[in-house]
Amino acid sequence: MNEVVTGVIRWTLRLVVFAMGVLFFLSLVAAAAVLALVWGVRALWARLTGRPVTPWVMRMDPRTGWSTVYRSTARWTANKPGQPRRSEGAPAHDITDVVPRELP
């Protein structure tokens, strides 16, 4: 009797997982179909109105990412007012988190 119940539960679980996979696949196909339909209607409208059909592109400039990172680090490494920089004559003995050791 245990084997029958275990077999029924196993097949039910397989059927549920398979149905979830089919549902996910069909939802992806539906999303792609809606996107293709919107793109087709957009292209048809552009042809009817005499405008050029412009493709959908992702405009990305690598320089913008670099400048964003560079600006964000400049904010954190900016010199606080009243504190001289190392190049402006700050003494090196101000370092307190290093313990000097004697050489052997």
MARLUM-792046 format. One record per atom (N, C-alpha, C, CB): residue number from 1; atom name; y, z, x. Coordinates in Angstrom, 3 decimals, padded with zeros to 6 digits, always signed. Each point is the difference from the previous one (the first is absolute). Glycine has a CB too. Example, Ala and Ser with C-alpha at 12.3 -4.5 7.8 and 13.67 -1.06 7.14 Angstrom:
# residues 2
> num_atome_v_w_u
> 1_N_-005.690_+007.800_+013.190
> 1_CA_+001.190_+000.000_-000.890
> 1_C_+001.200_+000.000_+000.900
> 1_CB_-001.173_+001.246_-001.892
> 2_N_+002.223_-001.966_+001.542
> 2_CA_+001.190_+000.060_+000.820
> 2_C_+001.090_+000.730_-000.770
> 2_CB_-000.628_-002.145_+001.184
***
This chain:
# residues 104
> num_atome_v_w_u
> 1_N_-001.201_+000.000_+000.822
> 1_CA_+001.201_+000.000_-000.822
> 1_C_+001.267_+000.000_+000.868
> 1_CB_-001.270_+001.214_-001.804
> 2_N_+001.214_-000.459_+002.950
> 2_CA_+001.143_+000.033_+000.901
> 2_C_+000.296_-001.378_+000.568
> 2_CB_-000.540_+002.364_+000.560
> 3_N_-000.509_-003.112_-000.239
> 3_CA_+000.194_-001.333_+000.562
> 3_C_+000.657_-000.936_-000.997
> 3_CB_-001.983_+000.356_+001.452
> 4_N_+001.660_-000.228_-002.713
> 4_CA_+000.590_-000.854_-001.039
> 4_C_+001.493_+000.309_-000.136
> 4_CB_-002.220_-000.105_-001.229
> 5_N_+002.567_+001.387_+001.167
> 5_CA_+001.408_+000.395_-000.138
> 5_C_+000.785_-000.422_+001.244
> 5_CB_-000.661_+001.959_-001.470
> 6_N_+000.082_-001.735_+002.642
> 6_CA_+000.660_-000.405_+001.245
> 6_C_+000.208_-001.511_+000.037
> 6_CB_-001.032_+001.962_+001.182
> 7_N_+000.041_-002.725_-001.603
> 7_CA_+000.127_-001.456_-000.031
> 7_C_+001.065_-000.468_-000.977
> 7_CB_-002.388_-000.158_+000.618
> 8_N_+002.448_+000.781_-001.776
> 8_CA_+001.008_-000.375_-000.997
> 8_C_+001.402_+000.332_+000.523
> 8_CB_-001.667_+000.397_-001.874
> 9_N_+001.828_+000.764_+002.488
> 9_CA_+001.310_+000.380_+000.548
> 9_C_+000.395_-000.947_+001.129
> 9_CB_-000.418_+002.410_-000.618
> 10_N_-000.529_-002.750_+001.469
> 10_CA_+000.275_-000.908_+001.118
> 10_C_+000.451_-001.365_-000.505
> 10_CB_-001.695_+001.213_+001.393
> 11_N_+000.980_-001.769_-002.376
> 11_CA_+000.366_-001.316_-000.523
> 11_C_+001.315_+000.056_-000.774
> 11_CB_-002.428_-000.598_-000.126
> 12_N_+002.688_+001.688_-000.564
> 12_CA_+001.276_+000.147_-000.698
> 12_C_+001.159_+000.052_+000.992
> 12_CB_-001.166_+001.213_-001.863
> 13_N_+000.977_-000.472_+002.939
> 13_CA_+001.036_+000.083_+001.021
> 13_C_+000.232_-001.361_+000.652
> 13_CB_-000.611_+002.400_+000.409
> 14_N_-000.453_-003.126_-000.117
> 14_CA_+000.142_-001.344_+000.567
> 14_C_+000.750_-000.926_-000.955
> 14_CB_-002.128_+000.337_+001.284
> 15_N_+001.812_-000.240_-002.567
> 15_CA_+000.657_-000.838_-000.997
> 15_C_+001.486_+000.338_-000.111
> 15_CB_-002.167_-000.174_-001.249
> 16_N_+002.501_+001.455_+001.295
> 16_CA_+001.406_+000.419_-000.077
> 16_C_+000.766_-000.479_+001.233
> 16_CB_-000.661_+002.021_-001.365
> 17_N_+000.078_-001.870_+002.546
> 17_CA_+000.672_-000.450_+001.221
> 17_C_+000.154_-001.517_-000.006
> 17_CB_-000.936_+001.969_+001.255
> 18_N_-000.063_-002.680_-001.699
> 18_CA_+000.090_-001.453_-000.097
> 18_C_+001.089_-000.415_-000.987
> 18_CB_-002.439_-000.177_+000.566
> 19_N_+002.511_+000.855_-001.712
> 19_CA_+001.034_-000.310_-000.993
> 19_C_+001.394_+000.282_+000.560
> 19_CB_-001.622_+000.534_-001.849
> 20_N_+001.769_+000.536_+002.629
> 20_CA_+001.292_+000.295_+000.619
> 20_C_+000.378_-001.092_+000.999
> 20_CB_-000.414_+002.466_-000.300
> 21_N_-000.546_-002.951_+001.062
> 21_CA_+000.262_-001.080_+000.941
> 21_C_+000.407_-001.286_-000.701
> 21_CB_-001.624_+001.038_+001.554
> 22_N_+000.934_-001.360_-002.634
> 22_CA_+000.343_-001.205_-000.774
> 22_C_+001.393_+000.142_-000.599
> 22_CB_-002.436_-000.395_-000.523
> 23_N_+002.762_+001.573_+000.015
> 23_CA_+001.321_+000.238_-000.580
> 23_C_+001.095_-000.126_+001.059
> 23_CB_-001.041_+001.515_-001.711
> 24_N_+000.798_-000.980_+002.902
> 24_CA_+000.972_-000.120_+001.082
> 24_C_+000.191_-001.460_+000.411
> 24_CB_-000.632_+002.294_+000.794
> 25_N_-000.457_-003.024_-000.666
> 25_CA_+000.076_-001.418_+000.355
> 25_C_+000.763_-000.789_-001.054
> 25_CB_-002.167_+000.204_+001.229
> 26_N_+001.877_+000.049_-002.496
> 26_CA_+000.693_-000.726_-001.062
> 26_C_+001.482_+000.359_-000.058
> 26_CB_-002.136_-000.071_-001.286
> 27_N_+002.483_+001.303_+001.606
> 27_CA_+001.415_+000.367_+000.021
> 27_C_+000.726_-000.710_+001.143
> 27_CB_-000.568_+002.236_-001.008
> 28_N_-000.087_-002.382_+002.163
> 28_CA_+000.597_-000.759_+001.099
> 28_C_+000.172_-001.469_-000.368
> 28_CB_-001.030_+001.593_+001.626
> 29_N_+000.045_-002.168_-002.291
> 29_CA_+000.093_-001.394_-000.430
> 29_C_+001.123_-000.160_-001.021
> 29_CB_-002.468_-000.320_+000.426
> 30_N_+002.607_+001.279_-001.342
> 30_CA_+001.074_-000.070_-001.001
> 30_C_+001.366_+000.113_+000.659
> 30_CB_-001.534_+000.994_-001.711
> 31_N_+001.675_-000.115_+002.695
> 31_CA_+001.282_+000.138_+000.698
> 31_C_+000.340_-001.284_+000.745
> 31_CB_-000.378_+002.473_+000.235
> 32_N_-000.599_-003.074_+000.410
> 32_CA_+000.238_-001.260_+000.705
> 32_C_+000.350_-001.111_-000.985
> 32_CB_-001.583_+000.716_+001.816
> 33_N_+000.946_-000.729_-002.978
> 33_CA_+000.297_-001.022_-001.003
> 33_C_+001.416_+000.164_-000.543
> 33_CB_-002.431_-000.099_-000.606
> 34_N_+002.859_+001.339_+000.385
> 34_CA_+001.369_+000.232_-000.475
> 34_C_+001.006_-000.434_+001.057
> 34_CB_-000.795_+001.924_-001.417
> 35_N_+000.534_-001.599_+002.674
> 35_CA_+000.887_-000.415_+001.081
> 35_C_+000.065_-001.519_+000.107
> 35_CB_-000.526_+002.119_+001.219
> 36_N_-000.607_-002.784_-001.324
> 36_CA_-000.022_-001.469_+000.054
> 36_C_+000.736_-000.596_-001.197
> 36_CB_-002.189_+000.075_+001.238
> 37_N_+002.050_+000.531_-002.406
> 37_CA_+000.692_-000.492_-001.187
> 37_C_+001.513_+000.143_+000.151
> 37_CB_-001.993_+000.607_-001.398
> 38_N_+002.435_+000.529_+001.899
> 38_CA_+001.434_+000.204_+000.212
> 38_C_+000.529_-000.991_+001.027
> 38_CB_-000.245_+002.436_-000.572
> 39_N_-000.497_-002.649_+001.641
> 39_CA_+000.424_-000.946_+001.019
> 39_C_+000.058_-001.418_-000.570
> 39_CB_-001.006_+001.472_+001.775
> 40_N_+000.027_-001.839_-002.573
> 40_CA_-000.013_-001.332_-000.604
> 40_C_+001.146_-000.201_-000.973
> 40_CB_-002.458_-000.036_+000.266
> 41_N_+002.737_+001.029_-001.088
> 41_CA_+001.123_-000.112_-000.943
> 41_C_+001.313_-000.092_+000.761
> 41_CB_-001.284_+001.297_-001.735
> 42_N_+001.409_-000.553_+002.809
> 42_CA_+001.212_-000.035_+000.820
> 42_C_+000.177_-001.382_+000.637
> 42_CB_-000.231_+002.476_+000.457
> 43_N_-000.846_-003.033_+000.068
> 43_CA_+000.069_-001.331_+000.607
> 43_C_+000.303_-001.060_-001.051
> 43_CB_-001.617_+000.727_+001.773
> 44_N_+001.021_-000.610_-002.945
> 44_CA_+000.255_-000.961_-001.082
> 44_C_+001.457_+000.080_-000.445
> 44_CB_-002.398_+000.184_-000.756
> 45_N_+002.924_+001.002_+000.613
> 45_CA_+001.395_+000.168_-000.397
> 45_C_+000.937_-000.593_+001.056
> 45_CB_-000.618_+002.085_-001.278
> 46_N_+000.299_-001.896_+002.548
> 46_CA_+000.827_-000.564_+001.062
> 46_C_-000.034_-001.524_-000.048
> 46_CB_-000.437_+002.025_+001.423
> 47_N_-000.708_-002.612_-001.700
> 47_CA_-000.102_-001.468_-000.084
> 47_C_+000.771_-000.529_-001.210
> 47_CB_-002.254_+000.091_+001.127
> 48_N_+002.146_+000.641_-002.251
> 48_CA_+000.691_-000.457_-001.208
> 48_C_+001.518_+000.072_+000.155
> 48_CB_-001.955_+000.761_-001.358
> 49_N_+002.442_+000.235_+002.065
> 49_CA_+001.443_+000.146_+000.173
> 49_C_+000.525_-000.762_+001.202
> 49_CB_-000.168_+002.214_-001.068
> 50_N_-000.696_-002.839_+001.845
> 50_CA_+000.416_-000.803_+001.127
> 50_C_+000.280_+000.789_+001.262
> 50_CB_+000.916_-001.549_-001.627
> 51_N_-001.287_+002.771_+001.659
> 51_CA_+000.194_+000.827_+001.196
> 51_C_-001.221_-000.126_+000.910
> 51_CB_+001.465_+001.619_-001.298
> 52_N_-001.270_-001.395_+002.589
> 52_CA_-001.171_-000.044_+000.886
> 52_C_-000.898_+001.212_-000.235
> 52_CB_+001.339_-001.267_+001.716
> 53_N_-002.625_+001.044_-001.573
> 53_CA_-000.967_+001.088_-000.161
> 53_C_-000.041_+000.776_+001.309
> 53_CB_-001.389_-001.318_-001.697
> 54_N_+001.886_+002.530_+001.649
> 54_CA_+000.009_+000.823_+001.211
> 54_C_-001.231_+000.894_+000.011
> 54_CB_+002.526_-000.041_+000.076
> 55_N_-003.180_+000.128_+001.050
> 55_CA_-001.197_+000.840_+000.060
> 55_C_+000.371_+001.480_+000.028
> 55_CB_-001.213_-001.836_+001.204
> 56_N_+000.259_+002.652_-001.619
> 56_CA_+000.176_+001.436_+000.129
> 56_C_-000.389_+000.368_+001.425
> 56_CB_-000.466_+000.424_-002.484
> 57_N_+001.405_+000.127_+003.197
> 57_CA_-000.270_+000.381_+001.378
> 57_C_+000.420_+001.440_+000.198
> 57_CB_+000.313_-002.371_+000.796
> 58_N_-000.923_+002.979_+000.186
> 58_CA_+000.369_+001.354_+000.386
> 58_C_+000.882_-000.125_+001.232
> 58_CB_-002.149_+001.028_-000.956
> 59_N_+003.420_-000.829_+000.771
> 59_CA_+000.933_-000.134_+001.116
> 59_C_-000.050_+001.258_+000.845
> 59_CB_+001.491_-001.524_-001.347
> 60_N_-001.927_+001.352_+002.572
> 60_CA_-000.117_+001.138_+000.892
> 60_C_+000.502_-000.413_+001.377
> 60_CB_-001.966_+000.928_-001.311
> 61_N_+002.871_-000.151_+001.831
> 61_CA_+000.525_-000.250_+001.326
> 61_C_-000.447_+001.150_+000.898
> 61_CB_+002.005_-001.293_-000.918
> 62_N_-002.725_+001.033_+001.996
> 62_CA_-000.477_+001.094_+000.854
> 62_C_+001.136_+000.825_+000.593
> 62_CB_-001.988_-001.381_+000.524
> 63_N_+003.155_+000.775_-000.383
> 63_CA_+001.120_+000.734_+000.585
> 63_C_+000.486_+001.121_-000.902
> 63_CB_+000.656_-002.064_+001.199
> 64_N_-000.811_+001.910_-002.517
> 64_CA_+000.469_+001.057_-000.895
> 64_C_-000.849_+001.251_+000.151
> 64_CB_+000.829_-001.729_-001.606
> 65_N_-002.115_+001.582_+001.789
> 65_CA_-000.847_+001.172_+000.226
> 65_C_+000.357_+000.709_+001.283
> 65_CB_-001.815_-001.107_-001.254
> 66_N_+002.058_+000.336_+002.299
> 66_CA_+000.366_+000.599_+001.280
> 66_C_+001.326_+000.738_-000.108
> 66_CB_-001.247_-001.809_+001.197
> 67_N_+002.232_+001.197_-001.852
> 67_CA_+001.302_+000.657_-000.099
> 67_C_-000.076_+001.248_-000.863
> 67_CB_+001.116_-002.211_+000.297
> 68_N_-001.968_+002.209_-001.322
> 68_CA_-000.157_+001.196_-000.818
> 68_C_-000.571_+001.145_+000.822
> 68_CB_-000.329_-001.431_-002.023
> 69_N_-000.691_+001.163_+002.809
> 69_CA_-000.596_+001.038_+000.841
> 69_C_+000.983_+000.454_+001.066
> 69_CB_-002.275_-000.962_-000.411
> 70_N_+002.993_+000.032_+001.002
> 70_CA_+000.942_+000.341_+001.050
> 70_C_+001.130_+000.868_-000.545
> 70_CB_-000.567_-002.134_+001.184
> 71_N_+001.054_+001.808_-002.383
> 71_CA_+001.064_+000.809_-000.595
> 71_C_-000.499_+001.390_-000.373
> 71_CB_+001.067_-002.085_-000.861
> 72_N_-002.304_+002.203_+000.373
> 72_CA_-000.495_+001.316_-000.398
> 72_C_-000.223_+000.895_+001.219
> 72_CB_-001.080_-001.034_-002.019
> 73_N_+000.653_+000.476_+003.146
> 73_CA_-000.161_+000.833_+001.192
> 73_C_+001.346_+000.364_+000.592
> 73_CB_-002.200_-001.077_+000.452
> 74_N_+003.196_+000.220_-000.607
> 74_CA_+001.331_+000.323_+000.508
> 74_C_+000.573_+001.202_-000.733
> 74_CB_+000.366_-002.407_+000.593
> 75_N_-000.721_+002.565_-001.839
> 75_CA_+000.493_+001.134_-000.767
> 75_C_-000.577_+001.308_+000.535
> 75_CB_+000.232_-001.476_-002.016
> 76_N_-001.497_+001.456_+002.427
> 76_CA_-000.634_+001.240_+000.458
> 76_C_+000.307_+000.303_+001.456
> 76_CB_-001.805_-000.384_-001.648
> 77_N_+002.129_-000.622_+002.426
> 77_CA_+000.269_+000.229_+001.411
> 77_C_+001.488_+000.041_+000.302
> 77_CB_-002.146_-001.109_+000.529
> 78_N_+002.975_+001.123_-001.557
> 78_CA_+001.443_+000.021_+000.220
> 78_C_+000.409_+001.307_+000.660
> 78_CB_+000.350_-001.500_-001.986
> 79_N_+000.651_+001.421_+002.827
> 79_CA_+000.505_+001.170_+000.705
> 79_C_+000.799_+000.860_-000.969
> 79_CB_+000.070_-001.273_+002.185
> 80_N_-000.336_+002.577_-002.190
> 80_CA_+000.735_+000.908_-000.867
> 80_C_+001.378_+000.249_+000.607
> 80_CB_-002.153_+001.090_-000.806
> 81_N_+003.160_-000.869_-000.020
> 81_CA_+001.344_+000.212_+000.534
> 81_C_+000.053_+001.252_+000.887
> 81_CB_+000.962_-001.130_-002.037
> 82_N_-000.282_+001.003_+003.146
> 82_CA_+000.162_+001.143_+000.892
> 82_C_-001.096_+000.146_+001.034
> 82_CB_+001.168_+001.090_-001.829
> 83_N_-002.233_-001.877_+001.748
> 83_CA_-001.088_+000.098_+000.966
> 83_C_+000.059_-001.189_+000.945
> 83_CB_-001.432_+001.254_-001.659
> 84_N_+001.542_-000.998_+002.955
> 84_CA_+000.035_-001.133_+000.934
> 84_C_-001.389_-000.617_+000.142
> 84_CB_+001.917_+001.066_+001.241
> 85_N_-001.950_-002.336_-000.953
> 85_CA_-001.270_-000.666_+000.258
> 85_C_-000.440_+000.293_+001.420
> 85_CB_+000.550_-001.815_-001.653
> 86_N_-001.821_+001.527_+001.953
> 86_CA_-000.516_+000.212_+001.355
> 86_C_+000.776_-000.843_+001.007
> 86_CB_-002.281_+000.504_-000.940
> 87_N_+002.645_-001.712_+000.538
> 87_CA_+000.709_-000.877_+000.924
> 87_C_+001.449_+000.439_+000.203
> 87_CB_-001.489_-001.871_-000.710
> 88_N_+001.973_+002.777_-000.141
> 88_CA_+001.374_+000.458_+000.120
> 88_C_+000.105_+001.303_+000.771
> 88_CB_+000.504_-001.136_-002.135
> 89_N_-001.519_+001.516_+002.852
> 89_CA_+000.092_+001.156_+000.866
> 89_C_-000.629_+001.278_-000.538
> 89_CB_+002.030_-001.023_+000.828
> 90_N_-002.907_+000.951_-001.790
> 90_CA_-000.661_+001.214_-000.479
> 90_C_-001.003_+000.444_+001.058
> 90_CB_+000.296_-000.683_-002.441
> 91_N_-000.283_+001.945_+002.810
> 91_CA_-000.907_+000.457_+001.049
> 91_C_-001.454_-000.035_-000.450
> 91_CB_+001.823_+001.441_+000.883
> 92_N_-002.700_-001.701_+000.062
> 92_CA_-001.421_-000.102_-000.307
> 92_C_-000.634_+001.370_-000.195
> 92_CB_-000.087_-002.122_+001.298
> 93_N_+000.734_+003.217_-000.897
> 93_CA_-000.611_+001.321_-000.124
> 93_C_+000.145_+000.564_-001.414
> 93_CB_+000.478_+000.395_+002.419
> 94_N_+000.076_-001.171_-003.356
> 94_CA_+000.094_+000.443_-001.392
> 94_C_-001.329_-000.100_-000.734
> 94_CB_+002.371_-000.712_+000.004
> 95_N_-003.377_+000.126_+000.621
> 95_CA_-001.289_-000.179_-000.645
> 95_C_-000.702_+001.339_-000.049
> 95_CB_-000.160_-002.392_+000.789
> 96_N_-000.238_+002.828_-002.006
> 96_CA_-000.586_+001.334_-000.154
> 96_C_-001.458_-000.019_-000.425
> 96_CB_+002.245_+000.801_-000.573
> 97_N_-002.784_-001.941_+000.185
> 97_CA_-001.376_-000.015_-000.492
> 97_C_-001.028_-000.317_+001.081
> 97_CB_+000.903_-000.680_-002.189
> 98_N_-000.491_+000.628_+003.445
> 98_CA_-000.916_-000.288_+001.101
> 98_C_+000.017_+001.192_+000.949
> 98_CB_+000.377_-002.518_-000.204
> 99_N_-001.563_+003.008_+000.543
> 99_CA_-000.107_+001.109_+000.939
> 99_C_-000.273_-000.569_+001.371
> 99_CB_-000.837_+001.571_-001.791
> 100_N_+001.710_-001.311_+002.785
> 100_CA_-000.242_-000.533_+001.345
> 100_C_-001.173_+000.701_+000.675
> 100_CB_+002.429_-000.559_+000.187
> 101_N_-003.207_-000.190_+000.567
> 101_CA_-001.132_+000.561_+000.733
> 101_C_+000.224_-000.221_+001.483
> 101_CB_-001.567_-000.415_-001.941
> 102_N_+000.988_+001.285_+002.721
> 102_CA_+000.066_-000.195_+001.444
> 102_C_-001.088_-000.969_+000.421
> 102_CB_+000.946_+002.314_+000.333
> 103_N_-000.668_-003.115_+000.657
> 103_CA_-000.973_-000.953_+000.498
> 103_C_-001.027_+000.748_+000.852
> 103_CB_+001.720_-001.880_-000.036
> 104_N_-002.983_+001.490_-000.007
> 104_CA_-001.035_+000.703_+000.799
> 104_C_+000.104_-000.283_+001.472
> 104_CB_-001.484_-000.101_-001.942
***
